[in-house]
Amino acid sequence: KQWYQRRVRGCESLILIDNRLSELTDLTLPCLTELNISLNLFTSFSDLPVCPRLVTLNISGNRISKVDGLQRFKTLRELRVRNNPLLWKEPRYKQLLFERCPSLVKIDGMTRESVFLREEQEKAELN
């Protein structure tokens, strides 16, 4: 474990696609700006490593079902979260993610502005 921690500690980009991973909480990655952990078994953003400089996160195709834990990523700007239970459980998942993480600019390719504009348009159509 210590060897692995030392080896990845200085990484700026890390790709761990389809490795059946479910948690990486014992890792601290101070230089990491991009993390792709798609197609794994993560159930929560709290299961992810400490990444104080993380800018881009791809967690598509996991088992994420709630937004808890996302707020600790203070520098996160882009999130890919497709194909997670959260999308089916919470129709407003993008709005919730944007609210929980103010630094986010894009979720699944959609900007903050376009998501909230679409929500306003849908509300107007209902009235």
N, C-alpha and C positions, 0 to 999 in steps of 0.2 A: 504494500500500500504506500509506503513512504517513497519508494522508488518511482512509482507512478505519479504521485503527487509532485515530486521534484521535476519529473519529465514534462508535465503539462503546465506547470505553474507559470511559465513565461509565454505561453501560447496566446496569440491574438485572435486566432480562428480555430474552432474545434468542430469536427464533423463526426458524429457518432450515430449514424443512421442504422436502424434495424439491428439493434444489438440486444433486445429484450431487457433493456435497462429500466429500472423502476424508481431509482433514487440515486442522487449524487451529492447528498447533503454534506458528506465528509470532505468535499473538495472546495478549495478556495482558489479562484483563478483571477488574480488581480489585474492581469493585462488583457483578458479576454474581451473582445468587442463583438464577436460573432459566434453564435452557438447554434448548430443544427443537430437536434436530437429527435428528428422525425422518425416515425414508425418504431416507437419503443413502447414502454408500459407505464409511463408517468401518469399519475392520477391527480397531481396538484402542482401548482407553481412552487409550493413550499418544498417539493422534493428535489429542486434544482440546486446546483452549486452556488456558492457566493461569488458573484461576478460584479464588482462595483463599477465597471466600465462598459457593461454589456449594452450594445446599441441595436443589434439584430438577433432575434430569436425565432427559430423555426421549431415548433413543437407540434406540427401537424401529425395526424395519425397516431395519437396517443390515447390516453383514457382520461383526459382532463374534463372534469365535470363541474368545477366551480372556479371562481376568480380569485379566491383567497391566495395570498402569498405573492401576487404580482406586484403589489405596491413597493416591495423592497428593491425592485429594479429601477432605480431613480434616473438612469441615463438611457433606458430603453426607448427606441424611436420606432422600430418596425417589428411587428409580431405576425407570425404565420401560425394559425391555430386551427386550420381546416381539419375536418374529419376527427373531431373529438366529441364526446357526449355533451359537452357544454352547449354546442350549437343546437342540439335537439331539445335539451332541457330548458334552455333560456333563449327565447326568440330575440331578446334585446342584448345578446352577448357582446356585441361590438360596443354599444353604448356603455355597458357596465365595465368593460375592459378599459375604455378611454377614461371613464370616471375614476377608476381605481389607480390608473397609472397616467398622471398628467403629462409626462414626457412623451407619450406615444403620439406618433404622427400618422402611422399607417397600420391597419389590421387587415390581413388577407388582401392586400392591394388597394384597400379603400382608405381614403384620408378621413381624418376626424370631421372635417367640414362636410364632406359628402355624406357621411353616415348620419350626422345630426340634421342635415338638410332633408335627406330622405325621410327621416322620422317625422319632421315637421310637415312634409308634403302628405304623408300617410295620415297624420292626424287631421289635416285640413280636408282630405277626401272623405273622412268619416263624418265630418260635421256638416 
